[in-house]
Amino acid sequence: MQREFTVTFADKYVRVVSDGEKDLEFSKTLWTEVIRTCEENNCYRVFGLANTTIPMEALDAYDHGRLFRDLGLDSRFRIAWVESNPEAIDIVAFIETVLLNRGLPGKLFDDEREAMEWLLSDVT
């Protein structure tokens, strides 16, 4: 399985770059690091850039609601996510819906500039 991610603090937001095959285990590792970085920097705006080579299964996507709750990811966070692989868009959109249904502020974008504008705006 080829997969990797980086999480860095970028002054006004936490930047996540994620590449490769995705599953719930990978998400747990990634989001644990994102939360740690957010808390260390007292910054809860997350800008994610993903290139998913093999999308996760629908059940893993659905379990993101529970995963985020268990990790303590809550309404303090604002997540702008850009997925570059068109074959992964549907499953990432499903995750977006699951999270929005649980009151978590996150949004999927297909344009990095739009994502950044939304992330740094005061509009929820």
C-alpha positions in Angstrom: 0.0 0.0 0.0 1.4 3.3 -1.1 0.2 6.2 1.1 1.7 9.1 3.0 0.7 12.4 4.4 2.2 15.6 5.9 0.7 18.0 8.4 2.2 21.4 8.9 1.2 24.7 10.5 1.0 27.5 8.0 0.4 30.6 10.1 -3.4 30.9 9.6 -4.3 27.2 9.0 -3.0 23.7 9.3 -2.1 22.3 5.9 -2.6 18.6 5.2 -1.2 16.9 2.1 -2.3 13.3 1.6 -1.4 10.9 -1.2 -2.2 7.3 -1.9 -4.6 4.6 -0.9 -7.2 5.5 1.8 -8.9 3.5 4.5 -10.2 4.1 8.0 -6.9 3.2 9.6 -5.1 5.8 7.5 -7.7 8.4 8.3 -7.3 7.8 12.0 -3.6 8.2 11.8 -3.9 11.3 9.7 -6.6 13.0 11.8 -4.8 12.2 15.0 -1.8 14.2 13.7 -4.1 17.0 12.4 -5.8 17.4 15.8 -2.4 17.4 17.6 -1.1 20.1 15.3 -4.2 22.2 15.6 -4.1 22.0 19.4 -0.4 22.8 19.6 -0.9 25.9 17.5 -4.4 26.8 18.7 -5.5 26.9 15.1 -8.5 24.8 14.0 -8.7 25.8 10.3 -7.6 22.8 8.2 -6.7 23.0 4.5 -6.4 19.5 3.0 -5.0 18.6 -0.4 -5.5 14.9 -1.3 -4.6 12.7 -4.2 -6.3 9.5 -3.5 -5.1 6.6 -5.7 -7.5 4.0 -4.3 -10.6 5.4 -2.5 -11.8 3.9 0.8 -14.8 1.6 1.0 -18.2 3.2 1.7 -18.4 1.7 5.2 -15.1 3.2 6.1 -16.3 6.5 4.8 -19.5 6.3 6.9 -17.4 5.5 10.0 -15.8 8.9 9.8 -18.6 10.3 11.9 -17.7 8.0 14.8 -14.0 8.4 14.1 -14.2 12.2 14.4 -16.3 12.0 17.5 -13.9 9.5 19.2 -10.9 11.7 18.3 -12.6 14.8 19.7 -12.9 16.6 16.4 -15.7 19.0 16.9 -17.3 22.3 15.9 -14.0 24.2 16.7 -12.7 22.9 13.4 -13.2 24.3 10.0 -12.1 21.9 7.2 -11.6 22.7 3.5 -10.7 19.6 1.5 -9.6 19.4 -2.1 -9.5 16.0 -3.7 -7.6 15.9 -7.0 -8.6 12.4 -8.2 -12.0 12.5 -9.9 -12.5 8.8 -9.1 -12.4 9.5 -5.4 -14.8 12.5 -5.4 -17.9 10.5 -4.7 -16.6 8.8 -1.6 -15.1 12.1 -0.3 -18.4 13.8 -0.9 -20.1 11.0 1.0 -17.7 11.7 4.0 -18.6 15.4 3.7 -22.3 14.6 4.0 -21.7 12.3 7.0 -19.8 14.9 8.8 -22.2 17.7 8.0 -25.0 15.6 9.3 -23.2 15.5 12.6 -22.7 19.2 12.7 -19.0 19.3 11.7 -18.0 22.2 9.6 -16.2 20.9 6.6 -16.5 21.3 2.8 -15.2 19.6 -0.3 -13.8 21.7 -3.1 -12.5 21.1 -6.5 -10.5 24.4 -6.6 -7.7 25.2 -4.2 -8.3 28.9 -4.3 -12.0 28.6 -3.5 -11.2 26.3 -0.7 -8.7 28.7 0.8 -11.0 31.7 0.5 -13.8 29.7 2.2 -11.5 28.5 4.9 -10.2 31.9 5.8 -13.5 33.7 5.6 -15.7 34.4 8.5 -18.7 32.9 6.7 -19.7 29.5 8.0 
